[in-house]
């Protein structure tokens, strides 16, 4: 019983701290912007392959 209460308390504290953390939000935004750049690079590479290798 005590083990479950301790784990619940730790989980509650973790959720509380992570909900107010701007790092998670900014990290997700940065990841989204990085994915856009990667997608643009892949499209450019695909065009190069079509022009030069096909």
N, C-alpha and C positions, 0 to 999 in steps of 0.2 A: 504494500500500500504506500509506504513511504517512498519507494523507488518511483512509482507512477506519479506521485505528487511532485517529486523533485524534477522529473523529466518534463512534466507539464509546466512547471515554473520556469525552467530553462527555455522551453519552447516559447512561452509567453513573452519572456524578456527579449528573446531573439526577434520575434515578430514585431514587438514594440520598437526596438532599436532600428530594425531594417525598414520599417514603414516610414520613418522620418528621415531616412538617410538619402541625401541628394546624390550620393555617389552612384547608387543603383540606377537612378533616373538618368544621370549624365552618362553613365557607362552604356546604357541602352541606346541613348541618342548617338553616342560616338560609334557604337557598333553598327547602327543603321546607316550612318554616313559612310563608314568604311565599306559596307556592303554595296552601297551605290557606286562608289569608286571602283570596286572590284568588278561589278557587273559591267560598267562602262569599259573597263580594260578588256574583259572577256569578249564583249561585242566587237571592239576594235581588233582584237586578235583574230576573231572569227572572220572578219572581213579581209584581213591580210591573208589568212590561209586560203580563202576562196579565190582571191586575186592571184596569188603567187603559186599555189600548189595544185589547183584544180584546173 
